[in-house]
């Protein structure tokens, strides 16, 4: 018997990946565990999942369950590019900074990063890397990728995504959306998932599950079948074809059919707003970015950060500026937020912080 290795009452704000599994997802896994099903996606759950995702993304959508977000990005981008192709992304994009070079190492594509003030691309910013078409010396820009919400917690409106897609399509480029937290964006903007994807002109996207209550699993969703090639083969070659795929698919069915995806995301977003409100008035704290989804970015004195991390896990985003990131989850409670804010106040008082609070 495995003994408990942690204090279940201990909650941090490092990542929504730290959260456990939603009880409804556990129940779905238990149901899917009954009897035998065909392997590698030829099961009843994965077949049903196609219809579930089409309800959200449109009749042409095809969903490919995968194991990780990096895997979804690698398979999706590789399926959209040619060997001489390049992908334009924000400099802060997860594919550029947090995937150990996987898109370039595994997918053999060239990333063309663009500096952005808030993590968001625009047609004008994309234009900086969109040149050189037909130049044999340059990797050819063929795909634009955006993250929604961005790695800095900011949101694209449906109109902003549509403008990017129109710009890209006019130049024979396609658009990939990294949607690891797409549910949180839809919840924050109060729009259907297809408003941020299908209706805006996105060609392919990833849809996150692990950050929104699943045990594991992400979804690669192809909206335009003409924008990809060989997706099934590339998924296998990238080690993302789960043999017991029914357990990934069953989780997504439970998440998507009942509206749990939206309830979880709304709750996480609300906890982030509560957290920002609780800490922004504390002397020595600067909330430095708009709180638009389930992330809060702030600057703290370095000694306060070091001590507070021993009490509640969270990450430092920028050692130079002292910027930290706090993430809220589907299972973050108001008591968690209040306890964290109280601990922060104690550490600020211990450090003698007297800086006036500043908010965006």
C-alpha positions, 0 to 999 in steps of 0.5 A: 500500500502506498502511504500518503506522500504529501499534505492534502491541505497544502496548496500552492500557486505554481501551476494548474498542473499541480492540481489533482483530478476532478472527481467527475473525471475520476468517475469517468475513468472508473467507468471506462475501466470496465471490460475491454476496448480496442487499442490505439483509438479504435474504441467506442470512447474515441469514436464518441469523442469526435461527435463531442468535439464537433458540437463545440468546434463544428462539423469538420473538426477532427480530434486526435487525443494525445498525451502532452501539450508539447506532443500536441504542438509538435504533431500539429505544427509538423503536420502543417509545415513542409521540411523547408517551412518556418513557424512565426510565434511570439518570443514568449510562446511556450513552443519557443521557451518551454519545450526544450526545442521539441518543435525544432528537434522533432518536427524539424521546423524553424521557429521565427520568434517576434518580440511582443509587449504583452505576449500577443501577436498582431498582423503588424508584428507578424509582418516582421518575420513574414518576408523572404517568400521565395528566397532559397536562403530563408526558411519559408514562413508557412504557419503562424502560431498564437497562444490563447491565453498567452503565456503572460495571461493576456487574451486575444479577442475573437476579432484579433484572432480573426485579423491574424487568420485573415492576414495569414491566409491572404499570404498562404499561411495557416494558423495554429492555436496553442490552447492549453488554457483555451477553456479559461479564455472562453470563460473569461470572454464569455464566448463559445470555443468555436468563436475563438477558433473555427469562426475566427479562421483558425486551422488547427489547435490544441485543447488542454485537459490536464490544466483543467481537471484531467489526469492526463491528456490533451487534444489536437483538433484539426478544423481544416483538413486541408491544412494538415497532412499525415497527422495520424502517422506523425502522432505515432512517430512522436510517441503520442499515440496512446495504446489505451486511448479510451482513458484519454477520450473518456476524460474529455467526454466527461469534461466537455459533454456536461459543461465541466470544462467551463465551470472549472475554468470560470472558477479558476479565473474567479480565484485569480481575480480574488487573489489579485484583489487580495494582494494588490493593496499590500505594500511591496506588491506590484501586480504588473499585468492585467488579470484576464484569466487564471494567472496573476503576475506580480513583482515582490522583494527577492527575500519575500519571494524566497521565504514565501515559496517555502510556505506556498509553491510558486514560480519566479518568471524573471529573476532580474525584475523579481516578477513571479507568477501565481496560477489558480486551478479548478480546485483552488478555494477562497480559503486557499487564496486568503491564506496565501494573501495572509502569508504574503502579508506576514512575509512583507511585514517581516521584510519591512517592505514599505513600497506603495502598491501599484496595479495596472 
